[in-house]
Amino acid sequence: MTQTIHPIDVVLHKRDGRVLTDDEIQAFIHAVVQRTPQKQLVTDAQIAAFLMAVFHRGLAPQELATLTSAMRYSGETFDATPSTPSPSTSTPPAASATRPPSSSPPSSPPQASPRQTPTASPPSASP
């Protein structure tokens, strides 16, 4: 008989410092992915509580691997295996060849946001 794992139990286990089982992690991710406005398997507050518990307690390597795998396979996956084009199909040379040349000067580099700290130290005053 399969026992249902409730998202709150997963949050409480992590909050209390327990190592989560693979089934607990997979059940939590499944609840997040399968929820709809009509069927709230897990609430936003429970998701936030889980993330906070993970932030404060951390994840064991096995928990991280299971969480990553559960998230990766929670939806459709993209097959990035290169395919060989058939001889009858031709591909355009390069995207830059079809673009008109730009007449505007190159743009300046993006400015740092106020939250970023500068990486260079301020100049020192010389005597």
C-alpha positions in Angstrom: 0.0 0.0 0.0 1.4 3.4 -1.0 1.3 6.1 1.6 0.5 9.6 0.5 3.2 12.2 1.3 1.8 15.6 2.2 3.8 18.7 1.2 3.6 20.0 4.8 5.3 16.9 6.1 8.2 17.4 3.6 8.6 21.0 4.8 8.5 20.0 8.4 11.1 17.2 7.9 13.5 19.6 6.2 12.9 22.3 8.8 13.7 19.9 11.5 17.0 19.0 9.8 16.1 15.5 8.5 17.4 14.2 5.2 14.5 13.9 2.8 13.8 10.6 1.1 13.7 10.4 -2.7 9.9 9.8 -2.5 9.4 12.9 -0.4 11.3 15.1 -2.8 9.6 13.6 -5.8 6.1 13.9 -4.2 6.7 17.6 -3.4 7.9 18.5 -6.9 4.9 16.5 -8.3 2.6 18.5 -6.1 4.1 21.8 -7.4 3.9 20.8 -11.0 0.4 19.3 -10.9 -1.3 22.2 -9.1 -3.9 24.3 -10.8 -5.9 27.3 -9.5 -8.8 24.9 -8.8 -6.6 22.1 -7.3 -4.0 23.5 -4.9 -1.9 20.5 -4.0 0.6 22.8 -2.5 0.3 26.5 -1.7 2.7 29.3 -2.5 3.4 29.6 1.2 4.3 25.9 1.5 6.6 26.3 -1.5 8.3 29.3 0.1 8.6 27.5 3.4 10.3 24.5 1.6 12.7 26.8 -0.1 13.5 28.6 3.2 14.0 25.3 5.0 16.4 24.2 2.2 18.2 27.5 2.4 18.7 27.3 6.2 19.4 23.5 6.5 21.0 22.9 3.1 20.7 19.7 1.0 22.7 16.5 1.2 24.3 15.5 -2.1 21.6 12.7 -2.6 18.8 15.2 -1.9 20.3 17.7 -4.4 20.6 15.0 -7.0 17.0 13.8 -6.5 15.6 17.4 -6.5 17.5 18.2 -9.7 16.3 15.0 -11.4 12.7 15.5 -10.2 12.7 19.0 -11.5 14.3 18.0 -14.8 11.8 15.3 -15.6 8.8 17.1 -14.2 7.7 18.2 -17.6 8.5 17.9 -21.3 12.2 17.5 -22.1 14.0 18.8 -25.1 16.1 16.4 -27.2 19.2 18.4 -28.2 20.8 15.6 -30.1 22.1 17.0 -33.4 20.4 15.6 -36.4 21.9 15.4 -39.8 20.1 17.4 -42.5 18.9 15.5 -45.5 20.7 16.3 -48.8 17.6 17.8 -50.4 17.3 20.4 -47.6 19.6 23.3 -47.7 20.2 25.6 -44.8 20.8 29.4 -45.1 24.5 30.3 -44.7 24.6 32.5 -41.7 22.1 34.7 -40.0 24.4 37.7 -40.3 24.4 37.4 -44.1 20.6 38.0 -44.2 20.6 40.9 -41.7 21.0 44.5 -43.1 24.2 46.2 -41.8 23.6 48.5 -38.8 24.3 52.2 -39.3 24.2 53.1 -35.6 27.4 53.1 -33.6 27.9 50.2 -31.2 26.0 50.6 -27.9 27.8 51.3 -24.7 28.3 48.4 -22.2 25.4 47.9 -19.8 25.6 49.9 -16.5 25.9 48.1 -13.2 22.8 48.0 -11.1 22.9 49.8 -7.7 22.9 46.4 -5.9 26.2 45.3 -7.5 29.4 46.2 -5.7 32.2 47.5 -7.8 35.0 45.1 -8.5 37.8 47.7 -8.8 39.2 49.3 -5.7 39.0 53.1 -5.5 42.2 55.0 -6.5 44.6 55.6 -3.6 45.8 59.2 -2.9 49.4 59.6 -3.6 51.5 61.9 -1.3 
